[in-house]
Amino acid sequence: MIYFDNSATTIPHPEVIDTYNKVAKSFFGNPSSLHILGAEAENLFIRSRMQIADLLQVKSNEIVFTSGGTEGNNLAIKGIALQYKNRGKHIITTEIEHASVYEACRSLENHGFDITYLPVNKDGHVDLDAFEKAIREDTILVSIMHVNNELGSIQPIYEIGKVVDKYPKIFFHVDDVQGFSKVPLNLREAKVDLCTYSGHKINGLKGTGILYVKENINLYPLFHGGGQEDGIRPGTENLPGAISLARAFRLAKEKEDAKYPVLKNLREYFVEKLANISGVMINSPVNDVAPHIINISVPNTKPEVIIHTLGEKGIFISTKSACSSREADENRVLDACGYTKERSSSALRISLSYESTKEEIDTFLTIFSETVQNLKRMLE
């Protein structure tokens, strides 16, 4: 099997699965219970929070455990909007955000909020001048992703943070689901107030994630209940998930430290070879791009046919974000970048991991090239 769909989800690391199983079996007590089983579970839960906080270089009380990226993004955006609506009802985001941000903002429009969707250039990057001009007196939130999940475009988060920092009433949220362990981001230096992470994108388990919430920021909760997570995210704590997530975070950082240059070089090699295949067009930018995502188009072909043909040979890529894969053929992100419908509707996404190898890439290139040429001959 050649698995190049790591932006959709990653293969769980054996250590992560092993950690989950051990904790689920041996520490089944409810962390909120007063007896010794509850105390043991609570201590482990506190330890996992501290470990993740140390890796992110933040305080442990700034970590809120969630079920993943979608919940984290919704909690950040709606939590700020509803908590601080008396300050204003204007939010700034971009046209190419993940569906969980884009649709969360769209939903707030039905509750009287005004959303500015910043345009992007052909490479998927926002213009800083246009961003600053979009700020208004009633702006309360800026939500801009770090790494785009379709193109791999890296947004200028540090520069945006400097601008937002000049406006004390505006909060800055970053979706870093695709960026963590691939593109460094120091939350303090970037002036980020809220940041979303997901476990299953870093060889962790589905249903695990965190939202970083800077100290002294209040969020209106999406759920109401027993008061866990300081009332921000009530519900019985997922102790095995939290412990396994801490392990996934640590392993992901270790891979970044050891293998980042290798992954970057593999992507560059991959892009160069793909560009030489007749009929293939590269959509991802050349500069300011993540080391694991490559977006291409093969105009005049149906991407699902290519997906299924490759799948029959044990090779797995995707057409677009898994959260948008059942939407209309056009790719919303490529449309926003100004690409034609023909190019947008034939887009394919290849996403690598630190386990990807040159041998896998070479095998993929051979089979992919044959597949594309066969399809084109059938259409002639």
N, C-alpha and C positions, 0 to 999 in steps of 0.2 A: 504493500500500500504506500502511495505517495500522498501525503495529506498537506495540501497548500490552502487550507481554509481556516487558518488560525485566527483571523479577525472575527470569524463567526463564533468559534469556541476553540479551546485548546484541549489537548489530551491530558487528563489529570495525571499529575506526577505520582508515581507509586508511593512515595513518602507521604504525600498529602492524603491519599486514600487510607494508608495504614494508620496515620494519625487520627483521622476521623473515626475509623473503626474501633481503635483502642479507647478513645475518649467516650464514644457512644456506648461501649460495653461496660467500661469500668466507672464512669462518672455520669451516671444517668440522673442524678439528683437535680431538682429544680434550683437554679442559683438563687432564687428568691426565698427558698424555704429556710427556716430557722435551725433545723437540725443539722447534724454533722455532715450528712450527705450533701445538703444544700451549701454548707460552708465550703466544702471541698470544691464543689462545682464553681462557686462564686470566686474562689481564689484563682482557679484556672482561668476563668473568664477575665478577671482583672489582669492576669499575667499576659494573656493574648492581646489585650488592649494596649498594654504597655509596650509589648514587643513591636506591634505595628506602629505605634506612635514614635518609637525610637528610630525605626527605619525611615519614617517620613520627617523626622526631626521636628516633631510637634509635641504638644502635651497630651497625655493620655485622656484627659477629660474633653478633648477636642475630637475624639473618635466616636462615631455613632455606627453601630453595626446595622447593616441592611441586608436585603435579599439580592442585591446586585445593582447594576447600572441604571435600570429603568426606575426602580424605587428611589435610588439615591438622587437622580436628576429631578424626579417629581417632587421629592421631599424638599430639595433645595429651592427649586423655583416657586412652587406653590407655597412652601413654608414661609419664604421671605415675602412673597406677594400678599398673602393673607395677614401676616403678622404686622407688616409695615404699610398697609394700604392707605393709612391716614396721612403718610408722608407724600404719597404720590402713586400713580397707577401707570407709570411708563417703564417698560422693560426693553432692553436692547439685546438682540441676539443676532445670529446670521442665517442666511438662507440655506446653509449646508449642514446644519446641526443634525445630530442623531435624532431619530424619530421620537425618542422619549423626551427630548428637549423641545423639539419643533412642535410636537402635538400638545405638550404641556402648555406651551405659550399660546398655541391656538385656542386651547380650552379656556384660558384666562380672558381671552377676548370676549367670551360670552358672559364674563362677569365684570365688564366695564374697564378692563385694562387695555392700554394702547401699546402695541408691540411694534418695534422697529426691527425689521429683518434686513440686516446689512447685506448688500451685494458683495460678491467676491470676484476676483479676476479669473482668468483662464486656468490658473494654477490652484485655484481654491483658497487664495489668501485674501484677508480683509485689508482694506486701506485704512491706515491709522488716522489720517486726516478726516476721512469720511466718518470714522467711528467717533472721533472727538466732537465733530459737528453735530452728531446725532444726539448728544447728551443734552437733556433739558432740565429745567428747574424741578420737574416732577419725576425725574428718573430715579428709580430705587434699586434697580438690579441690572447687571450686565452678565449674560451667560454666554460664554464662548468656549468651544472645545479646544483642547490642546492639539490633538492629532485627529484629522478627519478619518473616519472609519471606511470611507470609500476610496479616496485618493491618496491618503497618507500625508496630506498637506499639514505642515506645522504652522500654527498661528503664532504671532508675536506676543505671547502671553506676558512676558516681562514688560514690554513696552506698553501693552494695554493696562497692566497693573499699575504702572507709574501714572498713567492718565487718571484711572479710577481713584487712585489714592489722593488726588487733589480735590475729590468731592466726598466729604465725610459721610454724606447721607446715602451714598450708593454702595451696594454690596457687589462683590465680584465672585461669580461662580464659574468654575472650570470643570468640564467633563474630561477626565484624564483616563478614561477606560482603555483607550487604545495607546496611550502614551507611556503608562507606567512600565518601567524596566526597559523601555525602548528609546525614549527621548527624555533626558533628565529634566526635572522640574522641582525647584526648591520653592516650597509654598510660601515661606516667609519672605524670601527675596523677591518673589513675583507679586507680593501683596495680595495673595489669593485669600478670600474669606471662606469659601466653601469649595470642596473638590470631591468628585465622585470617582470611585474605583470599583472594579468588579473582579471576583475571584476566578471565574471560569475563563477569563481572558489571559490569565497568567499561570495556567496549568493547575488551577485550583478547582473547586467544585461549584457547580451551578447552584444558585440559591444563596450564595455568599457574597458579601461586599461591604464596603464602608462608605460613609460620607464624612469627610473632614468638615467640621464646623468650628470656625475660629472662636476662641473664648469670648464670652459675653454677648454673643449673637443669639437671639431668640428666634425659634422657628415655630410657626403654627403647625401642629402635627397633622399628618394625614389620617392617623388612627388615634383613637382615645381608648384608654384602658387602665392597666395596672401601674403605670408610671415608670416602667423600665426605660433604660437609656435616658434618664432625667425627663421622662415624659415626652421626649421627641419622637421615640419609636417604641411605644409600649407593646407588650407581648412577651411570652415566655422566651427567654434567650436561647438561641441555637448554639449551645456550647460546643458540640463537635464541629459545627461549621466555623465558629470563631477560631478555635484552636487550629483547625486545618488551614484556615485562611492566613493565619500568622505564619504558618510553615510555608505556604505558597508565596507569601510576600518575601520571606527570607531567601527562598530558593531562587525567586525571580531576580532579586538584586544580585545574588551571587553569579547568576548567568550573565547579567548585564556587565558586571565587572570583568568577567573572564572572556566573554565571547562577542561583545558588541562590535569590535572591528571586523571580526569574521563575518557576522551577519550583514554588516554594511557592504563589505566587499562582495558577498554572494549576491546581494540585491543588484549591485552595479553590473555584475557579470550577467545576471539574468536579464536585466533591462536591455543591455547591449545586444544580446542574442535574440531577444524577442523582436527588437526593432529591425532585425535583418530578415524576419519572416515576411514573405510577401502577403500583403493584405492586412497586416497587424499595425495598429496605431496605438502609441503610448499616451495615456491620458494623465498619469501621475506627473507631478512637476519634477524638474531636474534638481532644483535647489529647495531647501527648507522642506525636506520630505523625510518621513519616518523610514527606518531601515528594513521594514518588514512588509510593506504594502505596495503592490504594483497593480494599477488599473489600466486595462487595455480595451480596445474595441476591435472587432472584426466586422466592419460594415457589410451589409447584404447577407448576413448569416443570423440565424436565431441562436442566441446564447444558450438557451436551454438544450438545444440539440448538441452543442459542443459539450455542455456539462454532462449530459447523459452518456455521450460517446466516451468521454474520458472516464466517467464513473465505471463503465463496463470493463475498463482496463485497470481499475484500481487506483485511479488518480482523481483527487477531489479538490475542486476550486468552487467559486460561486459567481453568481451574476451581480449581486449587490449585497448590501447589509442584510443579514438574516432577518432582522426586524422589519425589513421592507420588501422581502423577496416575493411576497404574494400580492404586491401592489401592481399597478399598471406597468407596461413594458418600459416606459421612459424612466430614466434614472434621475430623480429629483436633484441630486448633487451635480451631476454633469449638465443638466439643464441650466442650473444656476450659474455654472461656469461658462455658459454661452455655446456649448457644443450643439451640433445639429441633432435633430431627432434620430436620424439614421445612426449617428455615432453613439448617442445616448442609449438607444434601445438595444445596441449590440455590445454593451459593455460587459467585461468580465473582471473579476477581482481575484488576484493571487495574493495570498498572505502567508509569509514564512514564519518560522519559529527558530529559536536557538538550536533546535535539533535538526533543522534542514541541512542537507548536504549538497555539494556540487554534483555528485553522482545522481541524486534525485532530480536536480535541475536539468542535467543533460538528458536523462531519460524522458522527463516531461517535454523538453523542447523537441525531441525527435517525434514523439507520439502526437504532440499538439500540432506541430507543423504538418504532419501527414493528415491529421484530422481536418485542419483548415483547408488544405489543398484539395482533399477529396470532396469536401462540401462545395467548394467553389466550382469544381468540375461538374458536379451534379446540377449546379445552377446555370451553367453555360448553355 
